[in-house]
Amino acid sequence: PQTPPSPDAFATRAGAVAQGTFLDGAGRPLAGQELARALSGADYILIGESHPSPCDHAAQAALLRALIDAGTKPAVGLEMADVTRQDVLAAFSAGKLAVADLPRALAWEKTWGFPFSLYAPIFELAAQHGLPVYALNLPAELARRAGAGGIEATTPAEAALLPGEIIPAPERATAKLTAFFAEHAAMMPTSKASPAGAPSKAAAERLRSFLAVQALWDTQMAYAAYAARAGSGRPVLILAGGGHVEYGDGIAARLRRLDRQARILTVMPWRGGAAPEAGEGDIYFYCPLLFQSRLGFSLEMAGPGGPGGSAPPCALVTDVAAGSRAETAGLLPGDAVTAAGGKAVTALADLHMA
């Protein structure tokens, strides 16, 4: 049974522990042998990330090093590579390609886009310790087409890449994804054929397609991870976006269907502020979420209490680039963004919505 998060324990950690510190479910720091013991015996370890966060990626590499130091040499499964590139990863795992060869061989910039340098430490550890690396994902365009139109929308060669079935999301995940879709749909122009606030047939179809694609992605990655464990005979460390990991509702829920006796651990970033919700993860790592704007400034969320002890959550300006539009506008490090678009900022996502 999971240990319920302790609000008091988490509240004392924000800003008081180093970024990248691992915490157990109750908010107690884990290091060295304690972290190794928490990870021991797991058949699948899923560690969520915000793709552009350097802190998240450093924590992933630290967790992999902890496993290796404890004598566990897992296979590594990546959301970031699709199965059509598995031959490249097999050549890398066999020592035929160096880490420096991978960005071009994997067409990384085109197919993933987030800087390869963030992921390089994982590949370097894999090369040093002989860890097999597996692609988990489908090509993005194929996933969208197959999720929206089914197998009929694919060629026979494409259909061969798809999982045998698409396992639907649990009820809680479906509700969260539907709410997420609705938030974004609210920013789109209202259809002239539908009254304001009423979902059009087109919107309902877009929601159905959106949910189907998300289910296909999670199902595919679970199937590929299951095959990686069977093929390598090793536990599998899965790197994926936090939305595929949180609450065990994404990849993990499908793995429970495919590999019923497996022990599955989820590891999620904690951004500071309020304690995680119960069940969000089994283990956490402390990484305040940073946002780098093209206007030339960086933001970091400060949680409830903030530096003054009672301030509400806000986004703090941590850096302003010289000569940038942000500097011209008068932003300074230490400024607090408390509202945007007339609404309180309690998370960086609020800025996106505004």
C-alpha positions in Angstrom: 0.0 0.0 0.0 1.2 3.5 -0.8 2.2 5.8 2.0 -0.1 8.9 2.0 1.8 12.1 1.3 2.4 14.1 4.4 1.6 17.8 3.7 3.9 18.9 6.6 6.8 16.8 5.5 6.6 18.1 1.9 6.1 21.7 3.0 9.4 21.6 4.9 11.3 20.2 1.9 10.5 22.9 -0.7 13.6 25.0 -1.0 15.3 23.2 1.9 16.6 20.2 -0.1 18.7 20.3 -3.2 17.0 20.0 -6.6 16.9 16.4 -7.7 16.5 15.1 -4.1 14.4 11.9 -4.1 11.6 11.6 -1.6 9.5 8.6 -0.5 5.7 8.7 -0.7 5.4 10.5 2.7 8.0 13.2 1.8 11.1 11.8 3.5 14.4 12.1 1.6 15.9 9.0 0.0 19.6 8.8 -0.8 22.2 6.1 -1.3 21.1 2.7 0.0 17.7 4.0 1.0 16.9 4.9 -2.6 18.4 1.6 -3.9 16.2 -0.3 -1.4 13.1 1.6 -2.5 13.8 0.7 -6.1 14.8 -2.9 -5.5 12.7 -5.7 -6.9 10.8 -3.5 -9.3 10.2 -5.0 -12.8 9.2 -1.7 -14.3 10.2 1.7 -13.0 8.5 4.6 -14.8 10.0 8.0 -14.2 8.0 11.0 -15.5 9.5 14.2 -16.9 8.6 17.6 -18.2 10.5 17.3 -21.5 12.3 20.7 -21.4 13.3 20.5 -17.7 17.1 20.0 -17.1 16.5 19.1 -13.5 14.1 16.3 -14.4 16.6 14.8 -16.8 19.4 15.1 -14.2 17.2 13.2 -11.7 16.5 10.5 -14.3 20.2 10.0 -14.8 20.8 9.9 -11.0 18.1 7.3 -10.6 19.7 5.1 -13.3 23.2 5.5 -11.6 21.6 4.5 -8.3 20.3 1.3 -9.9 23.6 0.5 -11.5 25.5 1.2 -8.2 23.2 -1.2 -6.4 24.0 -4.0 -9.0 20.8 -3.7 -11.1 21.4 -3.1 -14.8 18.0 -2.5 -16.4 17.0 -2.1 -20.0 16.0 1.5 -20.8 12.8 2.2 -22.6 12.3 5.6 -24.2 9.1 7.5 -25.2 11.4 9.7 -27.2 12.2 7.1 -29.9 9.7 5.3 -32.1 9.8 1.7 -33.0 10.9 2.3 -36.6 14.3 3.4 -35.1 14.8 0.3 -33.0 17.5 -0.9 -35.4 19.5 2.2 -34.6 19.2 1.6 -30.9 20.1 -2.1 -31.3 23.3 -1.0 -33.2 24.0 1.4 -30.3 23.4 -1.3 -27.7 25.8 -3.6 -29.6 28.5 -0.9 -29.5 28.3 -0.2 -33.3 27.2 3.4 -32.8 28.6 6.0 -30.3 26.4 8.4 -28.3 27.6 11.2 -30.7 26.1 9.3 -33.6 22.6 9.1 -32.2 21.1 12.5 -32.9 21.6 12.1 -36.6 20.8 8.4 -36.7 17.6 8.8 -34.8 16.7 12.0 -36.6 16.3 13.4 -33.1 15.7 17.0 -33.8 12.9 16.2 -36.3 11.2 13.3 -34.5 11.5 14.5 -30.9 12.7 18.1 -30.9 13.8 18.6 -27.3 17.6 19.0 -27.0 19.5 15.7 -27.2 21.9 17.1 -24.7 19.3 16.6 -22.0 19.1 12.9 -22.7 22.8 12.3 -23.5 23.7 11.2 -19.8 21.2 8.3 -20.1 22.8 7.1 -23.3 26.3 7.5 -21.9 25.4 5.4 -18.9 23.8 2.8 -21.2 27.0 2.7 -23.3 29.3 2.5 -20.2 27.4 -0.3 -18.5 26.1 -2.4 -21.5 22.4 -1.5 -21.0 20.1 -2.3 -23.9 18.0 0.6 -25.0 14.5 0.2 -26.6 12.2 2.5 -28.5 8.7 2.5 -27.0 6.7 4.9 -29.1 5.0 5.0 -32.5 5.8 7.6 -35.2 3.7 10.6 -34.1 1.8 10.9 -37.4 1.0 7.2 -37.5 -0.3 7.3 -33.9 -2.6 10.3 -34.7 -3.9 8.7 -37.8 -4.4 5.2 -36.3 -5.9 6.6 -33.1 -8.4 8.8 -35.0 -9.3 6.4 -37.8 -8.4 2.9 -36.5 -6.5 0.2 -38.4 -8.5 1.1 -41.5 -6.5 4.3 -41.7 -3.2 2.5 -42.0 -1.3 0.6 -44.6 -0.5 -3.1 -43.9 3.1 -2.2 -43.1 1.9 0.4 -40.6 -0.6 -1.9 -39.1 2.2 -4.3 -38.3 3.7 -1.7 -36.0 0.5 -1.3 -33.9 -0.3 -3.1 -30.7 -2.7 -6.0 -30.9 -5.4 -4.0 -29.1 -5.8 -0.5 -27.7 -6.4 -0.7 -24.0 -8.7 2.2 -22.9 -7.8 4.5 -20.1 -9.1 4.1 -16.6 -12.1 6.2 -15.7 -10.0 8.7 -13.7 -7.6 9.2 -16.5 -10.4 9.7 -19.0 -12.0 12.4 -16.8 -8.6 14.2 -16.5 -7.9 14.0 -20.3 -11.5 15.2 -21.1 -11.0 18.2 -18.7 -7.6 19.0 -20.3 -9.2 18.8 -23.8 -12.1 21.1 -22.7 -9.7 23.7 -21.3 -7.9 23.9 -24.7 -11.1 23.8 -26.6 -12.3 26.8 -24.7 -9.6 28.8 -26.3 -10.8 27.9 -29.8 -13.4 29.9 -31.7 -17.0 28.8 -31.1 -18.5 27.0 -34.0 -21.3 29.1 -35.7 -23.4 25.9 -35.9 -23.5 25.5 -32.2 -24.7 27.7 -29.4 -21.9 29.1 -27.1 -21.0 26.5 -24.5 -22.7 23.6 -26.4 -20.3 20.9 -27.8 -20.6 20.6 -31.6 -20.5 17.2 -33.4 -17.1 18.2 -34.6 -15.9 18.9 -31.1 -17.2 15.6 -29.9 -15.4 13.8 -32.7 -12.2 15.7 -31.9 -12.5 14.6 -28.2 -13.1 11.0 -29.3 -10.0 11.1 -31.5 -7.9 12.8 -28.8 -8.8 10.1 -26.2 -8.2 7.3 -28.7 -4.7 8.7 -29.6 -3.8 9.0 -26.0 -4.9 5.4 -25.3 -3.0 4.2 -28.3 0.2 5.9 -27.1 0.0 4.5 -23.6 -0.9 1.0 -24.9 1.9 1.0 -27.4 4.5 2.0 -24.9 3.3 -0.6 -22.4 3.5 -3.4 -25.1 7.0 -2.3 -26.1 8.2 -2.2 -22.5 6.7 -5.6 -21.9 8.5 -6.9 -25.0 11.7 -5.2 -23.8 11.5 -7.0 -20.4 10.8 -10.4 -22.1 13.5 -9.9 -24.7 16.2 -8.7 -22.4 15.4 -10.6 -19.2 16.0 -7.4 -17.3 13.8 -4.9 -15.4 12.9 -1.9 -17.5 13.4 1.7 -16.7 10.9 3.8 -18.7 11.4 7.4 -19.4 8.2 9.2 -20.4 6.3 12.5 -20.0 4.7 12.9 -16.6 1.2 12.6 -18.1 2.0 9.0 -19.1 3.2 8.1 -15.6 1.1 10.1 -13.0 -1.3 8.1 -10.8 -0.3 4.9 -12.7 -3.1 5.6 -15.1 -1.1 5.7 -18.3 1.6 3.2 -19.3 1.4 1.4 -15.9 -2.3 0.7 -16.1 -1.7 -1.1 -19.4 1.3 -3.0 -18.0 -0.8 -4.3 -15.2 -3.0 -5.9 -17.9 -0.1 -7.3 -19.9 2.2 -8.4 -17.1 0.0 -9.2 -14.1 2.6 -10.4 -11.7 5.1 -7.6 -12.3 6.0 -5.0 -9.6 5.6 -1.5 -11.0 7.0 1.7 -9.5 6.2 5.2 -10.6 8.5 8.1 -9.9 7.2 11.6 -10.4 8.6 15.1 -10.2 7.4 17.3 -7.3 7.5 21.0 -8.0 7.4 22.3 -4.5 4.4 23.9 -2.8 1.5 21.6 -1.9 2.2 17.9 -1.3 1.4 15.6 -4.2 -2.1 14.1 -4.4 -2.4 10.6 -3.0 -1.4 8.0 -5.5 0.3 10.5 -7.9 3.5 8.5 -7.6 5.3 6.0 -5.4 8.5 8.0 -5.2 9.1 11.7 -6.0 12.1 13.9 -6.9 12.2 17.6 -6.1 12.5 19.8 -9.2 10.9 23.2 -9.3 9.3 23.7 -12.7 11.2 26.3 -14.8 9.8 28.1 -17.8 12.0 29.9 -20.3 10.2 32.5 -22.4 11.2 33.5 -25.9 10.7 37.1 -24.5 13.9 36.6 -22.6 13.0 35.7 -19.1 12.8 32.6 -16.9 10.2 31.7 -14.4 10.1 29.3 -11.4 7.0 28.4 -9.4 7.1 29.4 -5.7 4.7 27.3 -3.7 2.2 28.2 -1.0 4.0 30.0 1.8 6.7 31.2 -0.5 9.7 33.0 1.0 7.5 35.0 3.3 5.7 32.0 4.8 2.1 32.9 4.0 2.2 34.2 0.4 0.0 32.4 -2.2 1.6 30.5 -5.1 3.2 32.7 -7.7 5.6 32.5 -10.6 9.0 34.1 -9.8 11.2 35.7 -12.4 14.6 34.0 -11.9 16.5 35.5 -14.8 16.2 38.2 -17.4 18.4 38.1 -20.5 20.4 41.3 -21.3 18.9 43.2 -24.3 15.8 41.1 -24.4 12.2 42.3 -24.8 11.6 41.3 -21.1 14.4 43.6 -20.0 13.0 46.4 -22.2 9.6 45.9 -20.6 11.2 46.3 -17.1 11.1 42.8 -15.7 13.6 42.1 -13.0 14.8 38.9 -11.3 12.7 38.5 -8.1 9.6 39.9 -9.7 6.5 37.8 -8.9 3.8 37.1 -11.6 0.7 36.7 -9.5 -2.0 37.0 -12.2 -2.3 36.7 -16.0 -5.3 37.4 -18.1 -7.2 38.4 -15.0 -6.8 35.1 -13.3 -4.5 34.1 -10.4 -1.3 32.2 -11.4 -1.0 29.1 -9.2 0.9 27.0 -11.7 2.9 27.7 -14.9 0.0 26.1 -16.9 -2.1 29.1 -15.9 0.2 31.3 -18.0 -0.3 29.0 -21.0 -4.0 29.1 -20.6 -4.0 32.9 -20.3 
